[in-house]
């Protein structure tokens, strides 16, 4: 009985942590990304959309996290039609980057 209760508590804590991660990712996206990528990830004249974005859908969280952390400029710039480069987010923690990338992946699936 104690073992079953322990498993239940663990499962609940994982579910709550997952929800918190998604919520944090949405909040970080709103404060750091939405100005260029749009409030709903729809894209703007400054940056591409995340909704339906194949790069976001198909790339690993680690690969996308590197783009967020290091930015994309010059020859590394993926979307040439946008005048500005993706700025590096060197001040964001790895945990915050991971949370925002997970949120971006939910937007890409829409």
Backbone as CSV, one residue per row, in Angstrom:
resi,resn,N_x,N_y,N_z,CA_x,CA_y,CA_z,C_x,C_y,C_z
1,UNK,0.821,-1.192,0.000,0.000,0.000,0.000,0.868,1.262,0.000
2,UNK,1.929,1.280,0.836,2.811,2.446,0.879,3.492,2.649,-0.467
3,UNK,3.890,1.541,-1.095,4.563,1.620,-2.392,3.622,2.214,-3.442
4,UNK,2.375,1.778,-3.452,1.384,2.290,-4.398,1.133,3.778,-4.155
5,UNK,1.033,4.163,-2.910,0.837,5.568,-2.566,2.038,6.398,-3.027
6,UNK,3.236,5.869,-2.824,4.454,6.565,-3.253,4.491,6.764,-4.757
7,UNK,4.097,5.747,-5.510,4.051,5.849,-6.968,3.023,6.893,-7.386
8,UNK,1.881,6.918,-6.721,0.842,7.899,-7.032,1.306,9.325,-6.764
9,UNK,1.977,9.525,-5.643,2.497,10.855,-5.311,3.534,11.282,-6.336
10,UNK,4.417,10.352,-6.704,5.438,10.653,-7.708,4.793,11.033,-9.040
11,UNK,3.811,10.264,-9.483,3.140,10.542,-10.757,2.458,11.905,-10.723
12,UNK,1.830,12.234,-9.617,1.172,13.528,-9.479,2.183,14.669,-9.516
13,UNK,3.318,14.483,-8.847,4.338,15.542,-8.841,4.929,15.743,-10.230
14,UNK,5.098,14.675,-10.995,5.590,14.797,-12.370,4.568,15.537,-13.226
15,UNK,3.300,15.223,-13.065,2.252,15.894,-13.839,2.194,17.376,-13.503
16,UNK,2.289,17.715,-12.238,2.260,19.117,-11.828,3.499,19.836,-12.343
17,UNK,4.648,19.208,-12.253,5.889,19.820,-12.747,5.805,20.050,-14.250
18,UNK,5.227,19.110,-14.980,5.063,19.278,-16.421,4.162,20.453,-16.747
19,UNK,3.095,20.613,-15.987,2.199,21.749,-16.196,2.894,23.062,-15.864
20,UNK,3.687,23.069,-14.808,4.415,24.282,-14.428,5.419,24.645,-15.502
21,UNK,6.084,23.635,-16.069,7.053,23.888,-17.128,6.364,24.527,-18.323
22,UNK,5.209,24.025,-18.713,4.478,24.598,-19.839,4.048,26.024,-19.532
23,UNK,3.572,26.252,-18.312,3.143,27.596,-17.934,4.327,28.547,-17.929
24,UNK,5.437,28.125,-17.385,6.627,28.967,-17.375,7.084,29.259,-18.797
25,UNK,7.049,28.250,-19.653,7.441,28.452,-21.051,6.565,29.478,-21.735
26,UNK,5.269,29.437,-21.457,4.344,30.409,-22.047,4.641,31.811,-21.533
27,UNK,4.920,31.940,-20.250,5.218,33.252,-19.668,6.530,33.809,-20.219
28,UNK,7.520,32.958,-20.329,8.816,33.388,-20.869,8.648,33.785,-22.322
29,UNK,7.909,32.969,-23.087,7.653,33.289,-24.491,7.012,34.659,-24.602
30,UNK,6.018,34.912,-23.769,5.299,36.186,-23.809,6.243,37.354,-23.545
31,UNK,7.149,37.195,-22.590,8.030,38.307,-22.233,9.250,38.445,-23.129
32,UNK,9.738,37.354,-23.702,10.996,37.396,-24.450,10.841,37.224,-25.964
33,UNK,9.802,36.543,-26.406,9.719,36.128,-27.813,8.556,36.739,-28.591
34,UNK,7.467,37.019,-27.895,6.230,37.420,-28.567,6.360,38.722,-29.361
35,UNK,7.222,39.623,-28.930,7.361,40.896,-29.645,7.758,40.675,-31.102
36,UNK,8.565,39.675,-31.353,9.004,39.390,-32.731,8.188,38.266,-33.380
37,UNK,7.883,37.218,-32.606,7.234,36.036,-33.176,5.710,36.052,-33.064
38,UNK,5.157,37.091,-32.430,3.706,37.200,-32.283,3.222,36.585,-30.988
39,UNK,2.185,37.158,-30.430,1.646,36.718,-29.138,1.217,35.264,-29.142
40,UNK,0.745,34.782,-30.282,0.296,33.390,-30.405,1.249,32.566,-31.266
41,UNK,2.451,33.085,-31.499,3.420,32.372,-32.327,3.078,32.403,-33.803
42,UNK,2.250,33.369,-34.211,1.782,33.446,-35.594,2.803,34.092,-36.526
43,UNK,3.895,34.639,-35.960,4.898,35.320,-36.766,4.518,36.772,-36.985
44,UNK,5.494,37.567,-37.360,5.284,38.984,-37.640,6.196,39.358,-38.807
45,UNK,6.227,40.622,-39.144,7.139,41.098,-40.187,8.597,40.990,-39.737
46,UNK,8.807,40.777,-38.432,10.170,40.712,-37.896,10.719,39.298,-37.753
47,UNK,9.851,38.303,-37.599,10.330,36.943,-37.316,9.288,35.908,-37.754
48,UNK,9.747,34.682,-38.013,8.843,33.649,-38.522,7.841,33.138,-37.487
49,UNK,6.791,32.521,-37.997,5.773,31.889,-37.161,6.296,30.583,-36.591
50,UNK,5.795,30.217,-35.443,6.056,28.888,-34.881,4.921,27.944,-35.229
51,UNK,3.721,28.488,-35.437,2.577,27.648,-35.801,2.880,26.945,-37.118
52,UNK,2.869,25.619,-37.070,3.123,24.824,-38.261,4.571,24.815,-38.732
53,UNK,5.487,25.401,-37.981,6.892,25.506,-38.378,7.564,24.128,-38.345
54,UNK,8.002,23.664,-39.495,8.599,22.323,-39.607,9.910,22.202,-38.836
55,UNK,10.705,23.267,-38.807,11.958,23.220,-38.034,11.658,22.972,-36.565
56,UNK,10.690,23.689,-36.018,10.341,23.532,-34.603,9.717,22.154,-34.369
57,UNK,8.856,21.720,-35.274,8.213,20.405,-35.136,9.222,19.268,-35.131
58,UNK,10.172,19.303,-36.071,11.033,18.146,-36.323,12.370,18.163,-35.580
59,UNK,12.801,19.334,-35.126,14.100,19.422,-34.456,13.978,19.023,-32.990
60,UNK,15.090,18.592,-32.429,15.109,18.226,-31.016,15.083,19.482,-30.153
61,UNK,14.658,19.308,-28.922,14.668,20.413,-27.970,16.096,20.946,-27.829
62,UNK,17.081,20.064,-27.819,18.475,20.482,-27.682,18.919,21.353,-28.856
63,UNK,18.541,20.974,-30.074,18.940,21.759,-31.255,18.277,23.136,-31.255
64,UNK,17.001,23.181,-30.919,16.294,24.464,-30.877,16.848,25.322,-29.746
65,UNK,17.155,24.696,-28.624,17.722,25.428,-27.486,19.029,26.112,-27.857
66,UNK,19.845,25.454,-28.672,21.098,26.067,-29.123,20.830,27.321,-29.946
67,UNK,19.807,27.286,-30.778,19.454,28.462,-31.577,19.008,29.599,-30.658
68,UNK,18.190,29.285,-29.663,17.724,30.315,-28.738,18.917,30.905,-27.987
69,UNK,19.769,30.053,-27.471,20.901,30.516,-26.665,21.909,31.317,-27.494
70,UNK,22.243,30.819,-28.695,23.308,31.424,-29.500,22.817,32.386,-30.574
71,UNK,21.526,32.357,-30.870,20.988,33.200,-31.930,21.384,32.686,-33.303
72,UNK,20.984,33.420,-34.308,21.336,33.096,-35.701,21.558,34.396,-36.437
73,UNK,22.746,34.552,-36.982,23.067,35.761,-37.733,23.996,35.393,-38.881
74,UNK,24.099,36.295,-39.821,25.005,36.083,-40.946,24.656,34.836,-41.730
75,UNK,25.655,34.031,-42.033,25.467,32.816,-42.827,24.583,31.790,-42.120
76,UNK,24.496,31.847,-40.801,23.682,30.901,-40.033,22.197,31.266,-40.017
77,UNK,21.875,32.440,-40.493,20.484,32.909,-40.479,19.632,32.021,-41.381
78,UNK,18.603,31.406,-40.810,17.768,30.452,-41.542,16.722,31.136,-42.413
79,UNK,16.090,32.178,-41.898,14.994,32.838,-42.594,15.499,34.170,-43.153
80,UNK,15.989,34.152,-44.357,16.638,35.320,-44.968,15.665,36.470,-45.253
81,UNK,14.363,36.176,-45.322,13.389,37.211,-45.660,13.160,38.208,-44.516
82,UNK,13.653,37.908,-43.337,13.485,38.807,-42.198,14.745,39.641,-42.025
83,UNK,14.545,40.956,-41.849,15.677,41.885,-41.807,16.579,41.677,-40.594
84,UNK,15.985,41.324,-39.455,16.818,41.182,-38.256,17.229,39.730,-38.047
85,UNK,18.341,39.566,-37.370,18.829,38.228,-37.021,18.170,37.787,-35.711
86,UNK,18.229,36.503,-35.434,17.747,35.980,-34.150,18.791,36.349,-33.105
87,UNK,18.425,37.186,-32.130,19.414,37.579,-31.126,19.713,36.446,-30.148
88,UNK,20.962,36.351,-29.727,21.352,35.354,-28.730,20.702,35.689,-27.398
89,UNK,20.281,34.669,-26.700,19.650,34.834,-25.380,20.588,34.291,-24.302
90,UNK,21.778,34.829,-24.233,22.820,34.340,-23.325,22.458,34.514,-21.850
91,UNK,21.552,35.427,-21.527,21.211,35.656,-20.120,20.122,34.715,-19.620
92,UNK,19.472,33.988,-20.509,18.427,33.041,-20.090,19.071,31.779,-19.538
93,UNK,18.499,31.241,-18.481,19.000,29.982,-17.924,18.642,28.834,-18.865
94,UNK,19.374,27.742,-18.746,19.079,26.555,-19.557,17.668,26.051,-19.271
95,UNK,17.224,26.150,-18.025,15.881,25.700,-17.655,14.809,26.559,-18.331
96,UNK,15.036,27.875,-18.356,14.077,28.765,-19.017,14.044,28.517,-20.519
97,UNK,15.215,28.322,-21.117,15.268,28.022,-22.554,14.529,26.729,-22.844
98,UNK,14.763,25.707,-22.042,14.077,24.426,-22.236,12.563,24.616,-22.150
99,UNK,12.106,25.384,-21.164,10.666,25.603,-20.988,10.069,26.328,-22.184
100,UNK,10.755,27.357,-22.680,10.210,28.108,-23.811,10.224,27.261,-25.078
101,UNK,11.238,26.435,-25.265,11.286,25.568,-26.453,10.159,24.538,-26.394
102,UNK,9.905,23.985,-25.239,8.777,23.046,-25.112,7.465,23.748,-25.471
103,UNK,7.318,24.994,-25.046,6.123,25.756,-25.387,6.067,26.023,-26.893
104,UNK,7.193,26.382,-27.485,7.243,26.606,-28.941,6.817,25.357,-29.700
105,UNK,7.212,24.200,-29.204,6.816,22.937,-29.855,5.301,22.756,-29.817
106,UNK,4.647,23.207,-28.749,3.173,23.109,-28.710,2.578,24.055,-29.741
107,UNK,3.181,25.219,-29.926,2.691,26.154,-30.946,2.882,25.585,-32.347
108,UNK,4.004,24.924,-32.575,4.305,24.384,-33.912,3.291,23.315,-34.311
109,UNK,2.728,22.620,-33.343,1.750,21.582,-33.651,0.372,22.109,-33.998
110,UNK,0.173,23.396,-33.841,-1.164,23.977,-34.100,-1.335,24.308,-35.569
